[in-house]
Amino acid sequence: QVVLVESGGGLVQAGDSLQLSCAATGRTISSYAMAWFRQAPGKEREFVASISRGGGISSYAPSVEGRFTISRDNFKNSVYLQMNSLKPEDTAVYYCAGDPALAVISTTPRDWGQGTQVTVSS
């Protein structure tokens, strides 16, 4: 069973940038499709971005397209989310997730991290 640990969250101002990291231990994630989700207070969890096993295919929620970039480094067993031009509405707990049975994220992933808080002030 893989353990996913997110880091890099924090409090920033609107317009700032942050990079979230997701480090995997216990199992290599090179065979995993990976994704980032987020959940804001009082709202349902929503998809943010995903990346295929090999890293060649990525997809984004319309609300973050052009501002966020997902990437992976299979040698470091890690996935990243570069977030630029942050807005107050990006405030949420961000979760890293992955699934070894999927080449691309097409359903709810099997494995999840505990999340990291991102707060964007106006």
Sequence and secondary structure as in RCSB ss.txt:
>XXXX:A:sequence
QVVLVESGGGLVQAGDSLQLSCAATGRTISSYAMAWFRQAPGKEREFVASISRGGGISSYAPSVEGRFTISRDNF
KNSVYLQMNSLKPEDTAVYYCAGDPALAVISTTPRDWGQGTQVTVSS
>XXXX:A:secstr
  EEEEE  EEEETT  EEEEEEEESS  TT EEEEEEE TTS  EEEEEE TTS  EEE TTTTTTEEEEEETT
TTEEEEEE S  GGG EEEEEEEETT SS  S  SEE   EEEEEE 
